[in-house]
Amino acid sequence: MNPDTKTYRIDVHHVTRVEGHGNIRINTRDGVVEEVKLCIVEANRFFESFTRGMQPQEIPWIVGRICGICCVGHQLSSTKAVEASQGITVSPQTVLLRKMLNESQFLQSHVLHVYFLAVPDFVGAPSVLPLAKTHPEVVRRALRLKKLANDYTEVMGGRTLHPMSNTLKGWRKLPDPERLEAIRARLIAALPDLEETIAVVRSLKIPPYERETEFVSLKHPDEYALYDGEVYSSDTRSGVPVAEYRSVTNEFTVAHSTTKWSRWHRDSYAVGALARVNNNFEQLHPEAQTVAERLGLKVPCYNPYMNNVAQVVEIIHCAHNSLAMIETALNGGLKEEPIIHIPCAGRGAGAVEVPRGILFHEYAFDDAGRCCDANAIIPTSQNINNIEQDMKAFVPRMLPVMSKEELTLHMEMLLRAYDPCISCSVHMLDVEFLD
């Protein structure tokens, strides 16, 4: 087909495997791209308002309900923010347990996204369900790994979703050593499944499109930063304290989106697995570094489709790092610690990495120890701007060489590659090409 005749109008409704309501609007006329927009049309959810008047210890358990997938991350980020506002310093045991809980969430989410949401795109399936017939062992493997990750979270946090063991200053109920040892044994037994996961992803054909951007993540000198660190930019090769997060996110609004957008040193920046691997490759577990090489992920990598590959690298990192942390916890012996706290006035911010990127929470408390101000900035609201910038860069390059169907698929794949959490309810994506 002559690219100069490409004037498209395409509507794709109810596309699954994205979380929430988002519309992609693309105008092409006679082979020329006139408009590319990613429109988020979700209503505001007002979770920050829910916290007004709450006591410090109540907030982490409430705001964890923002998301059913990243509930652990919301709980940990808010816990750190509340503790900063209250001047609370936690023990090394509490930090260790929180890191283990957080990495259990990474295993849960990355396995879910790679197998159930991303892989179908690369094998031409509309969802994971047809794969149960054509690739039954792949689906069984995915379910085994997901079940293991779910059980890991349940052992650490008391239940698979919205765990209740973590609290201010420490742990309400310590994980049972025998059950923790069982998780360790299952992680070791799962190593062949992880090797097969690498093989599956290695067989996928990743679209070769790149756009240089700024990558933002936590960074720590001594570890792969998922729980602690400064807010680091790949552009400046330096970081700022978490308390200065607003200087990073610089939120603003656009007319075609109900979510806020973010930017730092460029027009946009990216967060998530690829950002973390780019910024912190040297701190990855050696096995994860080897897997990155086997999967062709060389840093710096500017191909957003490779975020799915970076997720697999993080699965390997979290599996091996969890084995080491479980051994440390078992050998050291877990001890009950006092968690009583008297609320006071103060303000504090906290951040952790969640599967989709860096997550910020901030809370202020009045003289009565009641919450009077709150703010949460999730990874997807930081990524939306960057996703649209990718689309604007890629559509003109794809248009001359792709059919309408291929271009539509690649735009959906691009959005899904970021593993967006547009909302926690309805799954829908509209793609429009208007004449």
Salt bridges, closest charged atoms under 4 A:
GLU19 OE1 - ARG356 NE 4.00
GLU34 OE2 - ARG29 NE 3.36
GLU35 OE2 - ARG25 NH2 3.41
GLU35 OE2 - LYS37 NZ 3.34
GLU42 OE2 - HIS21 ND1 2.55
GLU83 OE2 - ARG98 NH2 2.69
ASP121 OD1 - ARG17 NH1 3.10
ASP121 OD2 - ARG416 NE 2.77
GLU137 OE1 - ARG140 NH1 3.69
GLU137 OE2 - ARG144 NH2 2.97
ASP151 OD2 - LYS147 NZ 2.76
ASP151 OD2 - ARG186 NH1 2.89
GLU154 OE1 - ARG179 NH2 2.36
GLU181 OE2 - ARG184 NH1 3.51
ASP193 OD2 - ARG144 NE 2.90
GLU195 OE2 - ARG294 NH2 2.52
GLU196 OE1 - ARG141 NH2 3.98
GLU212 OE2 - ARG266 NH2 3.20
GLU214 OE2 - HIS265 ND1 2.57
GLU223 OE1 - LYS99 NZ 2.74
ASP228 OD1 - LYS80 NZ 2.92
ASP235 OD2 - ARG266 NE 2.75
GLU251 OE1 - LYS260 NZ 4.00
GLU314 OE1 - HIS110 NE2 2.79
GLU314 OE2 - ARG276 NE 2.67
GLU353 OE1 - ARG276 NH1 2.77
GLU362 OE1 - ARG246 NH2 3.04
GLU362 OE2 - ARG347 NH1 3.20
ASP373 OD2 - ARG347 NH2 2.97
GLU388 OE1 - HIS256 NE2 2.92
GLU388 OE2 - LYS392 NZ 3.25
ASP390 OD1 - ARG211 NE 2.60
GLU412 OE1 - ARG416 NH2 3.35
ASP419 OD1 - HIS113 NE2 3.60
ASP419 OD1 - ARG356 NH2 3.33
ASP430 OD1 - HIS13 ND1 3.16
